[in-house]
Amino acid sequence: MGRLPVVSGSDAVRAFERIGYDVDHQTGSHIILRNRRPPFRRLTVPHHKELARGTLRALIREAGLTVDEFARLLAT
């Protein structure tokens, strides 16, 4: 397993959009994403300059990705 990258909320949203998530709405400083395909999962991404490691790891896990797969999405 690779190292967890340091990313902003905006960078994380762009990476999740590459695998089928769309911005549903924003409530305060949290961006709500919804998957286009079943099971239509929702992710809540804080719109911060730097996401906490535990928060980012949980988002990656909820999206069904590994850390390496997420890092590849950031690079593309």
Backbone as CSV, one residue per row, in Angstrom:
resi,resn,N_x,N_y,N_z,CA_x,CA_y,CA_z,C_x,C_y,C_z
1,MET,0.844,-1.173,0.000,0.000,0.000,0.000,0.885,1.230,0.000
2,GLY,0.553,2.192,-0.853,1.326,3.412,-0.970,1.012,4.405,0.126
3,ARG,1.800,5.460,0.141,1.573,6.522,1.119,0.328,7.315,0.759
4,LEU,-0.345,7.770,1.776,-1.533,8.578,1.583,-1.116,9.969,1.127
5,PRO,-1.612,10.435,-0.024,-1.211,11.761,-0.505,-1.859,12.877,0.321
6,VAL,-1.237,14.032,0.314,-1.806,15.215,0.956,-2.547,15.984,-0.130
7,VAL,-3.865,16.106,0.029,-4.681,16.754,-1.000,-5.667,17.721,-0.365
8,SER,-6.144,18.641,-1.185,-7.198,19.559,-0.756,-8.555,18.919,-1.060
9,GLY,-9.591,19.509,-0.540,-10.933,19.023,-0.830,-11.266,19.111,-2.306
10,SER,-10.828,20.187,-2.961,-11.084,20.366,-4.400,-10.387,19.290,-5.223
11,ASP,-9.143,18.960,-4.848,-8.416,17.901,-5.564,-9.111,16.553,-5.395
12,ALA,-9.593,16.283,-4.203,-10.291,15.022,-3.950,-11.581,14.949,-4.769
13,VAL,-12.308,16.049,-4.840,-13.551,16.072,-5.629,-13.245,15.772,-7.095
14,ARG,-12.200,16.390,-7.645,-11.833,16.131,-9.053,-11.481,14.665,-9.269
15,ALA,-10.767,14.061,-8.321,-10.407,12.647,-8.451,-11.655,11.764,-8.412
16,PHE,-12.564,12.050,-7.493,-13.785,11.240,-7.415,-14.686,11.446,-8.632
17,GLU,-14.660,12.618,-9.230,-15.443,12.848,-10.447,-14.958,11.962,-11.585
18,ARG,-13.683,11.619,-11.589,-13.125,10.763,-12.648,-13.652,9.339,-12.585
19,ILE,-14.181,8.918,-11.435,-14.701,7.551,-11.330,-16.226,7.518,-11.260
20,GLY,-16.881,8.626,-11.597,-18.332,8.591,-11.718,-19.114,9.344,-10.667
21,TYR,-18.463,10.114,-9.825,-19.186,10.923,-8.839,-19.441,12.307,-9.409
22,ASP,-20.606,12.862,-9.095,-20.971,14.222,-9.496,-21.257,15.033,-8.246
23,VAL,-21.003,16.333,-8.332,-21.350,17.215,-7.221,-22.868,17.312,-7.172
24,ASP,-23.440,16.909,-6.051,-24.887,16.971,-5.859,-25.259,18.342,-5.315
25,HIS,-24.612,18.751,-4.230,-24.824,20.074,-3.665,-23.721,20.364,-2.643
26,GLN,-23.739,21.561,-2.125,-22.781,21.950,-1.104,-23.539,22.543,0.074
27,THR,-23.185,22.096,1.264,-23.780,22.617,2.487,-22.654,23.172,3.332
28,GLY,-22.590,24.473,3.438,-21.495,25.095,4.187,-20.167,24.798,3.520
29,SER,-19.257,24.210,4.279,-17.934,23.906,3.731,-17.807,22.448,3.324
30,HIS,-18.916,21.744,3.127,-18.883,20.339,2.732,-19.544,20.159,1.373
31,ILE,-18.838,19.468,0.488,-19.333,19.182,-0.854,-19.901,17.768,-0.843
32,ILE,-21.138,17.618,-1.270,-21.801,16.322,-1.294,-21.730,15.783,-2.719
33,LEU,-21.128,14.604,-2.862,-21.012,13.949,-4.166,-21.950,12.757,-4.206
34,ARG,-22.487,12.470,-5.373,-23.348,11.295,-5.554,-22.860,10.524,-6.775
35,ASN,-22.810,9.204,-6.642,-22.370,8.355,-7.737,-23.461,8.281,-8.797
36,ARG,-23.047,8.312,-10.074,-24.014,8.249,-11.183,-24.628,6.872,-11.336
37,ARG,-23.885,5.833,-10.912,-24.332,4.461,-11.107,-24.734,3.832,-9.773
38,PRO,-25.613,2.810,-9.833,-25.979,2.123,-8.588,-24.731,1.598,-7.904
39,PRO,-24.645,1.631,-6.610,-25.682,1.886,-5.618,-25.840,3.352,-5.241
40,PHE,-25.450,4.276,-6.092,-25.651,5.721,-5.891,-25.103,6.198,-4.546
41,ARG,-23.899,5.765,-4.232,-23.278,6.163,-2.961,-23.096,7.666,-2.887
42,ARG,-23.086,8.180,-1.664,-22.830,9.602,-1.417,-21.532,9.743,-0.646
43,LEU,-20.764,10.736,-1.002,-19.549,11.086,-0.271,-19.672,12.537,0.167
44,THR,-19.228,12.815,1.371,-19.213,14.181,1.879,-17.761,14.594,2.038
45,VAL,-17.321,15.517,1.185,-15.919,15.947,1.167,-15.821,17.353,1.749
46,PRO,-15.036,17.534,2.818,-14.839,18.884,3.352,-14.082,19.736,2.342
47,HIS,-14.518,20.951,2.137,-13.859,21.861,1.195,-12.778,22.641,1.944
48,HIS,-11.707,21.919,2.303,-10.611,22.492,3.070,-9.345,22.517,2.223
49,LYS,-8.372,23.321,2.647,-7.095,23.389,1.926,-6.347,22.069,1.999
50,GLU,-6.469,21.378,3.134,-5.800,20.093,3.301,-6.720,19.177,4.104
51,LEU,-7.008,17.993,3.539,-7.874,17.043,4.228,-7.071,16.274,5.270
52,ALA,-7.688,16.014,6.399,-7.057,15.205,7.436,-6.851,13.790,6.898
53,ARG,-5.780,13.152,7.348,-5.455,11.812,6.827,-6.568,10.808,7.069
54,GLY,-7.139,10.812,8.264,-8.215,9.872,8.577,-9.447,10.114,7.739
55,THR,-9.763,11.377,7.506,-10.916,11.730,6.674,-10.703,11.267,5.243
56,LEU,-9.517,11.528,4.710,-9.222,11.119,3.340,-9.241,9.606,3.205
57,ARG,-8.652,8.916,4.166,-8.639,7.442,4.128,-10.070,6.901,4.160
58,ALA,-10.938,7.492,4.974,-12.335,7.049,5.047,-13.065,7.301,3.733
59,LEU,-12.823,8.452,3.103,-13.461,8.754,1.815,-13.023,7.769,0.742
60,ILE,-11.732,7.458,0.721,-11.212,6.502,-0.264,-11.859,5.139,-0.055
61,ARG,-11.970,4.723,1.198,-12.576,3.430,1.515,-14.052,3.414,1.128
62,GLU,-14.785,4.488,1.432,-16.207,4.569,1.094,-16.433,4.523,-0.409
63,ALA,-15.492,5.069,-1.188,-15.616,5.060,-2.647,-15.233,3.706,-3.237
64,GLY,-14.721,2.800,-2.405,-14.348,1.467,-2.891,-13.008,1.440,-3.590
65,LEU,-12.124,2.364,-3.237,-10.810,2.449,-3.861,-9.708,2.065,-2.880
66,THR,-8.535,1.807,-3.420,-7.342,1.674,-2.597,-6.591,2.993,-2.664
67,VAL,-5.625,3.169,-1.778,-4.839,4.396,-1.766,-4.082,4.540,-3.086
68,ASP,-3.556,3.436,-3.613,-2.819,3.494,-4.882,-3.728,3.901,-6.043
69,GLU,-4.949,3.368,-6.085,-5.892,3.739,-7.140,-6.247,5.222,-7.047
70,PHE,-6.439,5.706,-5.815,-6.749,7.127,-5.637,-5.573,8.001,-6.084
71,ALA,-4.364,7.590,-5.746,-3.168,8.367,-6.154,-3.072,8.427,-7.679
72,ARG,-3.417,7.333,-8.362,-3.394,7.330,-9.831,-4.441,8.289,-10.395
73,LEU,-5.592,8.384,-9.750,-6.633,9.318,-10.203,-6.164,10.763,-10.048
74,LEU,-5.404,11.044,-9.008,-4.880,12.388,-8.812,-3.862,12.754,-9.896
75,ALA,-3.100,11.756,-10.343,-2.038,11.998,-11.316,-2.578,12.229,-12.714
76,THR,-3.789,11.741,-13.008,-4.320,11.882,-14.379,-5.081,13.168,-14.542
